[in-house]
């Protein structure tokens, strides 16, 4: 992937953009935006605390529900022939699971992952005694729900605000590094997280460690001006790992609670850039490495996140355990309707949770991912 990157639409050229013009937050020119401009940023922040709540599923209207009922009848009609209680055989399950697999793939779950999931459901149900049409239908759906929920539930709970408190207790800033390929909206995602943390009363410093792409530092400064937070920067073509280290020292001596580190977008197969990123995360050992990816259908996010992790492993800087991705932030989550499968695929491939999702173009458009809601959407 990567050839059809949406970068062309951007204009962060300081020459063509005067200091007063700070463009909309989402840099795609074809979308209007209600993002605050630099001069009214303070007023926009307001005094209310913006809490990042769970992303909720809107309930479908009755017409859609009846449509769903009709299609699921097709899936299970053949099962009505099963009467009485008997042990389920693979042959009983295969047609149902085939339909479910198709449903998952249509919702953007990667084919191999949908297959593995259905196979594990078959294994768990084979030999179970289940009676009647509804019994089999409900057993398959129930087992799939459990499997999907298990995949989407983080192994250890990730509570960023709680972890920041424990860093404060140790007298050091909490550090988040944002990584990902080009053009997925890392700086925008970082700014949303900044807005959220600032609204929780935390003192935030941004570190401009994208010293590679022309205009990146100015872009971050534009966000910082709107958010009324300082930026630590040393310009371009410098060693990003050292800038991050200096930024953290600066934050510590000036009593900042959080440092958000912006890094250069890079393709997972660009070895020199991956090496530089690996150096940054291993040298600074941040509290959280967040991979920013798109939730879009047909996107190669799964390939990106797996290879990104692999590249971090292979280009590990120094000795000891290499630092890998700790969590995922998905952008454009509001544009995909119920095709939420990318979340399942990325979590399954990395073993790391989707921590936050971006659901719009303004700083407040940030949500936590609710596993229960995602599963509901996948199976409806």
Secondary structure as GFF3:
##gff-version 3
##sequence-region A 1 380
A	DSSP	three_ten_helix	6	9	.	.	.	ID=ss1
A	DSSP	three_ten_helix	38	40	.	.	.	ID=ss2
A	DSSP	alpha_helix	41	45	.	.	.	ID=ss3
A	DSSP	alpha_helix	62	76	.	.	.	ID=ss4
A	DSSP	three_ten_helix	77	81	.	.	.	ID=ss5
A	DSSP	beta_strand	85	87	.	.	.	ID=ss6
A	DSSP	alpha_helix	90	106	.	.	.	ID=ss7
A	DSSP	alpha_helix	111	125	.	.	.	ID=ss8
A	DSSP	beta_strand	129	131	.	.	.	ID=ss9
A	DSSP	alpha_helix	132	152	.	.	.	ID=ss10
A	DSSP	alpha_helix	160	169	.	.	.	ID=ss11
A	DSSP	beta_strand	174	179	.	.	.	ID=ss12
A	DSSP	alpha_helix	186	199	.	.	.	ID=ss13
A	DSSP	beta_strand	204	209	.	.	.	ID=ss14
A	DSSP	alpha_helix	216	227	.	.	.	ID=ss15
A	DSSP	beta_strand	230	232	.	.	.	ID=ss16
A	DSSP	alpha_helix	240	253	.	.	.	ID=ss17
A	DSSP	beta_strand	258	263	.	.	.	ID=ss18
A	DSSP	alpha_helix	271	284	.	.	.	ID=ss19
A	DSSP	beta_strand	288	294	.	.	.	ID=ss20
A	DSSP	alpha_helix	301	314	.	.	.	ID=ss21
A	DSSP	beta_strand	327	331	.	.	.	ID=ss22
A	DSSP	three_ten_helix	333	335	.	.	.	ID=ss23
A	DSSP	alpha_helix	341	350	.	.	.	ID=ss24
A	DSSP	beta_strand	353	358	.	.	.	ID=ss25
A	DSSP	beta_strand	366	368	.	.	.	ID=ss26
A	DSSP	alpha_helix	371	378	.	.	.	ID=ss27
###
